[in-house]
């Protein structure tokens, strides 16, 4: 299973390095959003809570712009049946999930690097900051991977992806906003551990649900 998942991961990385479609789209969208927020919304003058949540809204829409093609490209290029012949559902899901996780991890690091500079913020808790980036990428990758598989063979993929993805992402964004506020502004408090635990739990639940439900999506 690990070997097959690694082969699918290698295929995804090779294909992205060849086309650079998702990478260019997401980086361009993120850069434009950061500049728009800086110059039009006067984000530096915002209260701490909007500051800590605004970055995740940017990341959410950037990920939705690029992660849609996780399984859509398999349907468009007629390689869906080929994958079904050479790998089972769990192997395909894990390979796609790891690729999306690594991709979103790079996006998070890129976005936060420039966001901290533009907003003149400093990290108050490195542990909470790293957990927000790591588990935020894990939760988002689990949701976008499963949702992309669900709408891959639909007619109106973009609209369906947004409709299905946003309700699942909203609880994650609320938790991430609180954890990020503790990491960048307030520092660890008595309530911070509860939010961190909720973030880890939500990430674990979405990944587990994806593994369990993907069998039905893949066979159909």
FENZIZI-V760482 format. One record per pair of residues at least 6 apart in sequence whose C-alpha atoms are under 8 Angstrom apart, sorted by the first residue. I is the first residue (numbers start at 0). J is the second residue. Records with the same first field share a line. If there is no record, write none. Layout:
BEGIN
I: J  J
END
This chain:
BEGIN
0: 89  90
1: 90
3: 86  90  91  94
4: 90  91  92  93  94  95
5: 94
6: 94
7: 91  94  95
8: 94  95  97  98
11: 95  98
12: 98
15: 21  22
21: 64  65  66
22: 65
24: 64  65
25: 61  62  64  65  106
26: 61  106
28: 61
29: 57  58  61  110
32: 57
33: 57  114
36: 42
37: 43  117
42: 50  118
43: 50  117  118  119
47: 180  184
48: 176  177  180
51: 176  177  179  180  183
52: 172  173  175  176  177  179  180
54: 110  111  114
55: 172  175  176
56: 172
58: 106  107  110
62: 103
63: 143  160  161
66: 99  143  144  147
67: 143  147  157  160
68: 147
69: 95  99  144  147  148
70: 144  147  148  151
71: 147  148  150  151  152
72: 151
73: 79  151
74: 151  152
82: 91
83: 217
88: 213  214  217  218
89: 210  213  214
92: 144  209  210  213
93: 210
95: 144
96: 140  141  144
99: 140  144
100: 136  137  139  140  141
101: 136
103: 136  139  140
104: 132  133  136
107: 132  136
108: 132
115: 121
120: 183  184
121: 183  184
122: 128  182  183  184
123: 181  182  183  184  185  186
124: 181  182  183  186  187
125: 182
126: 182
127: 178  179  181  182  187  195
128: 178  179  182  183
130: 195
131: 175  178  179  198
134: 198  199  202
135: 171  175  198  202
137: 202  206
138: 171  201  202  203  205  206
139: 168
141: 202  205  206  209
142: 164  167  168  205  206  209
143: 164
145: 209  213
146: 160  163  164
147: 160
148: 216  217
149: 216
150: 156  159  160
171: 198  201
174: 194  195  197  198
175: 198
177: 191  194
178: 191  194  195
180: 186
181: 187  188  191
END
